[in-house]
């Protein structure tokens, strides 16, 4: 039986071949071995972490415009998981390094024991192997230091990512709470709007039902009136009303004439010379004419005339600026006042006056009260004069009298539009013959005025009274040129 020895025997060649191969042995990570530091195939853990962080940062920069808070939190959680995984990998590598260090130490002890038992060429190979093991141990120590540094960096990265993840979660919770509050506010607002809409709907239905009931009652009343009054009877009543109006005018004329004759007789008794007299109905909508009383009186066309108004109870006479002709059409401002006229001739100054205050037009006040309920009333007019010059066109214009302003337009073109102010003037045309009863003077502002003709005397007086009524609501009193303006409207 042959016994194996550690001398220069037959076992040496196998040992020599093994040691020659050991010098080129390179441990790796996959096979639980370690490669040399200078090997190009090894990637440091620090670079792996840096690349991962750089990729995450680039991705966040590219998507920061469209990334929500929830996605940001998910990204931080993903980074935290990656850092945890890298930390675990560092721990595994550290454990592997410790195991390799123990193995290398055992291998060095074995080689040291073999070094004293062999000699010659094999001894040199064993010494080379021992130096290689020592080199590997040194490299292992360096790698261990690097792993410790990487471990610290990974811990810092994991801590920062954990803090960022907590901040992201906190932001998510805050956003969720704010969103809940906004949702609740929106629900409350929607609920209030829905309640208001339902209440408005109920109110409108109630109003519609009420209007329908009122219309039904009016329709029934109209049918009853229609049944009671035959159209022929209505026509007869209209004719009777017209006849009564004519008779009333005649009686009023006779009464005024009698008053004038009594006044004339009184003046004759007082030995006053009375060369002129005033004719016409003393009512709003009529015209007053000054005529010579006899053939010996001067011609009225060669005399200068000036009209005045005064209160029936007495007081200062107010001059009517611009009323310097023998014909004058009373203005709504003259209702309830006495009108007088001074006639200057070669024989001296004569004075004529109305027998009493000017009476209002029948039914005009009720008509104005009906128009006041409307926000705006439109009158068809013809422009006669602009800034004192005749206007050649005779086409119809629209005069809109509203609660806050007056507007004169023709189709879509606007000639004037002005809010009520203390500089605005509205009155009847003072003079100008029989057409004065249909004409209105509108002083828009300084440098712009119009003379407008209406379709009827009733519309002319209604326009004046309606404009003054709306102006009074704006604390403004509309008067004519030269008329006194109350202090409260200045």
C-alpha positions in Angstrom: 0.0 0.0 0.0 1.5 3.3 -1.0 1.2 6.2 1.4 1.0 9.8 0.1 3.6 12.2 1.3 4.1 16.0 1.0 7.6 15.7 -0.4 8.7 15.7 -4.0 6.5 12.7 -4.9 3.9 11.9 -7.6 1.3 14.2 -5.9 3.3 17.4 -6.7 2.2 17.8 -10.4 -1.5 17.9 -9.4 -0.8 20.5 -6.7 1.4 22.5 -9.1 -1.4 22.6 -11.7 -4.0 23.7 -9.1 -1.8 26.5 -7.8 -1.1 27.7 -11.3 -4.8 28.0 -12.0 -5.5 29.7 -8.6 -3.5 32.8 -9.7 -5.9 33.6 -12.5 -9.1 33.0 -10.3 -11.3 36.1 -10.1 -14.2 35.9 -7.6 -17.4 37.7 -8.6 -20.7 38.8 -7.1 -22.9 36.3 -8.8 -20.7 33.4 -7.7 -20.1 34.8 -4.2 -16.6 36.0 -5.2 -15.0 39.4 -5.5 -13.5 40.8 -8.7 -10.5 43.1 -8.6 -11.1 46.9 -8.2 -9.7 47.7 -11.6 -12.0 45.3 -13.5 -14.1 47.1 -16.1 -17.1 44.8 -15.6 -17.7 45.9 -12.0 -20.1 48.8 -11.4 -19.8 50.6 -8.0 -22.9 50.7 -5.9 -22.5 54.5 -5.6 -22.9 54.9 -9.4 -25.9 52.7 -9.3 -27.6 54.8 -6.7 -26.5 58.0 -8.5 -27.9 56.8 -11.8 -31.2 55.8 -10.2 -31.5 59.1 -8.4 -30.6 61.0 -11.6 -33.2 59.1 -13.6 -35.8 59.7 -11.0 -35.0 63.5 -10.9 -35.1 63.8 -14.7 -38.4 62.0 -14.8 -39.8 64.3 -12.2 -38.5 67.4 -14.1 -40.1 66.2 -17.3 -43.5 65.5 -15.7 -43.7 68.3 -13.0 -46.3 70.2 -15.1 -48.8 67.4 -15.3 -48.0 65.4 -12.1 -50.6 65.5 -9.4 -49.9 65.4 -5.7 -50.9 61.7 -5.5 -48.5 60.8 -8.3 -45.7 62.7 -6.5 -46.4 60.7 -3.4 -46.3 57.4 -5.4 -42.9 58.5 -6.8 -41.5 59.2 -3.3 -42.8 55.8 -2.1 -41.2 54.1 -5.1 -37.9 56.0 -4.4 -38.2 54.9 -0.7 -38.7 51.3 -1.8 -35.7 51.5 -4.1 -33.5 52.9 -1.3 -34.7 50.1 1.0 -33.8 47.6 -1.6 -30.4 49.1 -2.1 -29.8 49.2 1.7 -30.7 45.5 1.9 -28.4 44.7 -1.0 -25.6 46.6 0.8 -26.2 44.4 3.8 -26.1 41.3 1.7 -22.9 42.3 0.2 -21.4 43.1 3.6 -22.4 39.7 4.8 -20.8 38.2 1.7 -17.6 40.1 2.3 -17.4 38.9 5.8 -17.8 35.3 4.6 -15.2 35.8 1.9 -12.8 37.3 4.5 -13.2 34.2 6.7 -12.6 32.0 3.6 -9.5 33.9 2.6 -8.1 33.7 6.1 -8.6 29.9 6.2 -7.1 29.7 2.7 -4.0 31.7 3.8 -3.6 29.4 6.9 -3.8 26.3 4.7 -1.2 27.8 2.3 1.0 28.7 5.2 0.9 25.2 6.5 1.7 23.9 3.0 4.6 26.3 2.7 6.6 24.6 5.4 5.9 21.1 4.0 7.0 21.7 0.3 10.1 23.1 -1.3 11.5 24.1 -4.6 9.2 25.4 -7.3 6.1 24.4 -5.5 7.1 26.5 -2.5 7.5 29.6 -4.8 4.1 29.0 -6.2 2.6 28.7 -2.7 4.3 32.0 -1.8 2.8 33.7 -4.8 -0.6 32.3 -3.9 -0.1 33.7 -0.3 0.7 37.1 -1.7 -2.3 36.9 -4.0 -4.5 36.0 -1.0 -3.1 39.0 0.9 -3.7 41.2 -2.1 -7.3 40.0 -2.2 -7.6 40.6 1.6 -6.4 44.2 1.1 -8.9 44.7 -1.8 -11.6 43.2 0.3 -10.8 45.7 3.1 -11.0 48.6 0.6 -14.2 47.3 -0.8 -15.6 47.0 2.7 -14.7 50.7 3.3 -16.4 51.7 0.1 -19.4 49.7 1.1 -19.6 51.4 4.4 -19.5 54.8 2.7 -22.1 53.7 0.2 -24.2 52.4 3.1 -24.1 55.8 4.8 -25.1 57.5 1.5 -27.9 55.1 1.0 -29.1 55.7 4.6 -29.1 59.5 4.0 -30.9 59.0 0.7 -33.4 56.7 2.3 -33.9 59.2 5.1 -34.5 62.1 2.7 -36.8 60.0 0.6 -38.7 58.9 3.7 -39.1 62.5 4.8 -40.1 63.5 1.3 -42.6 60.7 1.2 -44.1 61.8 4.6 -44.3 65.4 3.3 -46.0 64.1 0.2 -48.5 62.1 2.2 -49.1 65.1 4.4 -49.7 67.3 1.3 -52.0 64.6 -0.1 -54.0 64.6 3.1 -54.2 68.4 3.2 -55.3 68.5 -0.4 -57.9 65.8 0.3 -59.2 67.8 3.3 -59.3 71.0 1.2 -61.0 69.1 -1.6 -63.6 67.7 0.9 -64.2 71.2 2.2 -64.6 72.6 -1.3 -66.9 69.8 -2.2 -69.0 70.4 0.9 -69.1 74.1 0.1 -70.1 73.4 -3.5 -72.8 71.0 -2.3 -74.2 73.7 0.1 -74.1 76.3 -2.6 -75.8 74.0 -5.0 -78.4 73.2 -2.4 -79.0 76.9 -1.8 -79.3 77.6 -5.5 -81.7 74.6 -6.0 -83.8 75.9 -3.1 -83.8 79.4 -4.5 -84.7 78.0 -7.9 -87.6 76.0 -6.5 -88.8 78.9 -4.5 -88.7 81.2 -7.5 -90.4 78.5 -9.5 -93.2 78.3 -6.9 -93.5 82.1 -6.8 -93.7 82.4 -10.6 -96.3 79.7 -10.7 -98.2 81.5 -8.0 -98.0 84.8 -9.8 -98.9 83.1 -13.1 -101.9 81.5 -11.5 -102.9 84.9 -9.9 -102.5 86.6 -13.2 -104.5 84.0 -14.9 -107.2 84.4 -12.3 -107.2 88.1 -12.8 -107.3 87.8 -16.5 -110.3 85.4 -16.2 -112.1 87.9 -14.0 -111.4 90.7 -16.4 -112.5 88.6 -19.3 -115.7 87.7 -17.5 -116.3 91.4 -16.6 -115.6 92.3 -20.3 -118.1 89.7 -21.4 -120.7 90.9 -18.9 -120.2 94.5 -20.1 -120.4 93.4 -23.7 -123.7 91.6 -23.0 -125.1 94.5 -21.1 -124.0 97.2 -23.6 -124.8 96.7 -27.2 -122.3 98.3 -29.6 -125.0 100.7 -30.7 -125.5 101.8 -27.2 -121.7 102.4 -26.8 -121.7 104.5 -29.9 -124.6 106.5 -28.6 -122.8 107.1 -25.3 -119.7 108.3 -27.2 -121.8 110.7 -29.3 -123.5 112.0 -26.1 -120.1 112.5 -24.5 -118.9 114.5 -27.5 -122.0 116.6 -27.4 -121.5 117.2 -23.7 -117.9 118.2 -24.3 -118.9 120.7 -27.0 -121.6 122.1 -24.7 -119.1 122.4 -21.9 -116.7 124.2 -24.1 -119.4 126.6 -25.2 -120.5 127.2 -21.6 -116.9 127.7 -20.6 -116.4 130.2 -23.5 -119.6 132.0 -22.6 -118.6 132.1 -18.9 -115.1 133.5 -19.8 -116.7 136.0 -22.1 -119.1 137.2 -19.4 -116.2 137.5 -17.0 -114.2 139.6 -19.5 -117.2 141.8 -20.2 -117.6 142.3 -16.4 -114.0 143.1 -16.1 -114.2 145.6 -19.0 -117.2 147.3 -17.5 -115.4 147.5 -14.2 -112.5 149.2 -15.9 -114.8 151.6 -17.7 -116.3 152.6 -14.3 -112.8 153.2 -13.0 -112.1 155.4 -16.1 -109.3 153.1 -17.2 -108.5 152.9 -20.8 -108.8 149.4 -22.1 -107.7 149.1 -25.7 -106.9 145.3 -25.8 -108.6 142.1 -24.7 -107.6 138.4 -24.4 -109.5 135.6 -26.2 -109.3 131.9 -25.9 -110.1 129.1 -23.5 -108.2 129.4 -20.2 -107.4 125.7 -20.1 -104.2 123.7 -20.7 -104.0 122.8 -24.4 -105.6 126.0 -25.8 -104.1 129.2 -27.1 -104.6 132.7 -25.7 -104.8 135.6 -28.3 -104.4 139.3 -27.6 -106.6 141.5 -29.9 -107.5 145.1 -30.1 -110.8 146.0 -28.4 -111.9 148.7 -30.8 -110.8 150.4 -34.0 -109.1 153.3 -32.1 -106.7 150.9 -30.4 -103.1 150.6 -31.8 -102.3 147.6 -34.1 -101.1 144.8 -31.9 -98.5 143.8 -34.5 -96.8 147.1 -33.9 -96.7 146.7 -30.2 -94.2 144.8 -27.9 -95.8 142.1 -25.7 -94.5 140.4 -22.6 -96.3 137.6 -20.8 -96.2 137.0 -17.0 -97.5 134.4 -14.6 -98.5 135.0 -11.0 -100.1 133.0 -8.2 -103.8 133.6 -7.5 -103.1 134.5 -3.9 -100.7 137.2 -4.9 -97.0 137.4 -5.0 -94.2 138.3 -7.3 -94.9 138.3 -11.0 -92.7 135.8 -12.9 -91.7 136.8 -16.3 -92.1 134.1 -19.0 -88.9 134.3 -21.0 -89.4 134.2 -24.7 -93.2 134.8 -24.5 -93.2 138.1 -26.5 -95.9 137.4 -29.1 -99.6 138.1 -29.0 -100.3 134.4 -29.0 -99.3 132.2 -26.1 -100.0 128.5 -25.4 -100.1 127.7 -21.7 -97.5 125.3 -20.3 -98.3 122.6 -17.7 -96.2 124.8 -15.4 -98.9 127.5 -15.8 -101.8 125.4 -14.5 -103.2 127.0 -11.4 -101.7 130.4 -12.1 -103.1 133.6 -13.6 -101.5 134.8 -16.9 -101.0 138.5 -17.6 -99.6 140.3 -20.6 -98.1 143.8 -20.8 -98.6 145.6 -24.2 -96.3 148.5 -24.9 -97.5 150.9 -27.6 -97.3 154.6 -28.5 -100.2 155.3 -26.2 -98.4 153.7 -23.2 -98.6 150.4 -21.4 -101.8 148.3 -21.3 -102.3 145.1 -19.3 -104.6 142.2 -20.0 -105.0 139.0 -17.9 -107.0 135.8 -17.6 -110.2 135.9 -15.6 -108.9 133.1 -13.4 -106.2 130.4 -13.0 -105.4 128.1 -15.9 -107.4 124.9 -15.6 -105.8 121.5 -16.2 -106.7 119.4 -19.2 -109.4 116.8 -18.5 -108.1 113.2 -17.9 -104.4 114.3 -18.4 -103.4 113.6 -14.8 -104.8 110.0 -14.9 -103.0 109.5 -18.2 -99.7 110.6 -16.7 -100.2 108.2 -13.8 -100.6 105.4 -16.2 -97.4 106.4 -18.1 -95.4 106.7 -14.9 -95.7 102.9 -14.3 -93.8 102.3 -17.5 -90.0 102.5 -17.5 -90.0 104.4 -20.8 -92.6 106.0 -23.1 -92.1 106.7 -26.8 -93.6 109.7 -28.6 -93.6 110.3 -32.4 -92.3 113.8 -33.1 -91.1 115.9 -36.0 -88.0 118.0 -35.5 -88.7 121.7 -36.4 -85.7 123.4 -35.1 -82.1 122.6 -34.0 -80.1 125.2 -32.1 -82.4 128.0 -33.4 -82.1 127.0 -37.1 -84.9 125.4 -39.1 -84.6 121.7 -39.7 -85.5 120.9 -43.3 -86.5 117.2 -42.8 -90.1 116.4 -41.9 -89.6 112.7 -41.2 -90.8 111.1 -38.0 -88.5 110.8 -35.0 -88.9 108.9 -31.7 -88.6 110.8 -28.4 -88.0 108.3 -25.6 -88.7 109.7 -22.2 -87.4 107.3 -19.5 -86.9 107.3 -15.8 -83.3 108.5 -16.0 -82.8 110.1 -19.4 -84.4 111.4 -22.6 -83.4 110.2 -26.0 -84.2 111.5 -29.5 -83.5 109.1 -32.4 -84.4 108.3 -35.9 -84.2 104.5 -36.5 -80.8 103.4 -35.3 -79.2 106.9 -35.4 -79.3 108.9 -32.2 -79.6 112.6 -32.4 -79.4 113.3 -28.7 -79.3 111.2 -25.4 -78.9 112.9 -22.1 -79.5 112.1 -18.4 -81.6 114.5 -16.3 -79.5 117.3 -15.0 -79.9 120.9 -13.7 -78.8 122.3 -17.1 -81.6 120.5 -19.0 -84.7 122.5 -20.0 -88.2 121.3 -21.0 -91.2 123.5 -21.7 -93.8 124.4 -24.3 -92.8 126.6 -27.2 -93.6 130.2 -26.2 -95.1 131.8 -29.2 -95.2 130.7 -32.8 -98.9 130.8 -33.6 -101.4 128.0 -33.3 -98.6 125.4 -33.7 -97.3 126.3 -30.3 -99.9 124.1 -28.7 -98.3 121.1 -30.4 -94.6 122.1 -30.0 -92.1 121.4 -27.2 -88.7 123.1 -26.5 -86.0 120.7 -25.2 -82.7 122.2 -24.1 -80.5 119.2 -23.9 -77.4 121.0 -22.6 -75.5 124.2 -23.3 -75.2 124.5 -27.0 -77.8 122.0 -28.1 -81.6 122.5 -28.2 -84.5 121.1 -30.2 -88.0 122.3 -31.0 -90.3 119.2 -31.5 -93.8 119.0 -32.9 -96.2 116.3 -31.5 -99.2 114.6 -33.1 -101.6 116.2 -30.6 -101.8 118.7 -27.8 -102.5 115.9 -25.3 -99.2 114.1 -26.2 -97.2 117.4 -26.1 -98.5 118.2 -22.6 -98.1 114.5 -21.5 -94.5 114.5 -22.6 -93.7 117.7 -20.7 -95.4 116.5 -17.5 -93.9 113.0 -17.7 -90.3 114.3 -18.2 -90.8 116.7 -15.2 -92.2 113.8 -13.1 -89.2 111.6 -13.8 -86.8 114.5 -13.2 -88.3 115.2 -9.8 -87.7 111.6 -8.9 -84.0 112.4 -9.6 -84.2 115.5 -7.4 -84.1 117.8 -10.5 -86.7 120.4 -11.6 -87.1 120.9 -15.3 -88.2 124.4 -16.2 -88.0 126.6 -19.3 -85.5 129.3 -20.2 -85.5 132.1 -17.6 -87.8 130.3 -15.2 -86.8 130.2 -11.5 -85.2 127.0 -10.4 -85.9 125.7 -6.8 -82.8 125.6 -4.6 -83.2 121.9 -3.8 -82.7 121.0 -7.5 -79.5 123.1 -8.0 
